[in-house]
Amino acid sequence: MSRHLIVYFAKGKCAKSGTKDKVGSTREKIQCGGVEVNLGDIIFADVDGVVMSKDEAAAAITKGEEIQEKEELALKKIQSGARFNQICNIDEHVNNIKEGISSKLRLTV
């Protein structure tokens, strides 16, 4: 059996319902925010909107899970008394900024 996930995103409220005098279609490609969406694509959206393929979505989910694991480990270390500079590269980051070197603050756990 095939499973389908349908997600709706609303930026506001609209009390007007759609038309009832036309027959719609299913399992066809559509345009969403100017991007072609095909059967099986996954749409992650915010006010800017993002459409991605199954492979892109799988990679995004994997990356999100990796980030969540790091954040959970960092939180456990903080709860056991670790200081901020013991869970991230804050010292290196500050030095890089002072020296004009491009830098990103990141967890090191």
N, C-alpha and C positions, 0 to 999 in steps of 0.2 A: 504494500500500500504506500502510495506517495504522500508525503506530508508537505504542507505549504504553510508558510508564515507570511501573514499580511500585516504590515505595519503602516499606520497612518500618522502623519505629522501635521499638526495644525499650528499656525502662527497666531490665529485668532478664532473668533466664533463666527459661524455663519448659519443662520436659521433657515436659509433657503435650501430646500432639497433639490436633488438632480431631476432631470426630466423623466417622465414616466411614459412617454409616447414613442420611445425608440428601444430597439433591442440591442444590447451591448454584445461584446465579444470577449472571449477569454483565450489565454494561451497564445497571445500575439505580442509582437514587439510594440513598444510604446515610446513616446518621447516624454522625458521627465526632466524639467529644467533645461531643455535644449540638448539633453544627452539621450542617445538611444539606449533603451533598456530591453534586454532580451529575456526570454523565458529562462528561469534559473538564476538570473543575476540577483544580487543582494543589494539593497539600497540602505546605506547608512546616511542619515541626513540630519542636518541642523538648519539654521536659517540660510546658510550658504549652499547646502545640499551637496551630497557626494554620492556617486553611483560607482559600484565596483563589481568586478567579476567574482565568481566563486573563489578563484585562486587568490585574488587580491584580498577578499574578505577573510579567507582562511589565514593568510599571512598577518592581517591586521589583528585577528583574534589571538593568534599565537603570540604576537608582540605584546598585546594587552595583558595576556596571562603572565608573560615574563615580567612585565612591569608590576603587576599585582603581587607576584611572589616577592620581588625585591622590596616593595613597600611594606608588605607584611613582616618581612624579616627586619627591616629598619625599625618598624614600630615596636617589635619585640625587644630589640636592642635598646631603644629609647626607654621602654618601660622597665628595663633591667638596669638603667642608669647611664647608658651611653650618652655622650655629648654629641651635638650636631656634627662637629668636625670629625667624629669617629665613624659616622655613617655616610659621609659624602666628601667630595673633593673641595670643600669650601676654601681651605687655605691655598691650594693650588689655583683655584678659580680667581680668588681675590688678587693673588700675585700676577696672574696672567692679565687681568684687567688693568692693573697698575702699570704693566709693561706694554700695554697696547696690543696684547696677543688675544686673538679670538678664543673664547672659552665658553664652555657650558657647565652649569652646575648640574652634577649628577650623583646618584647614589653609588656608593662603592661597596655595599654589602653583597 
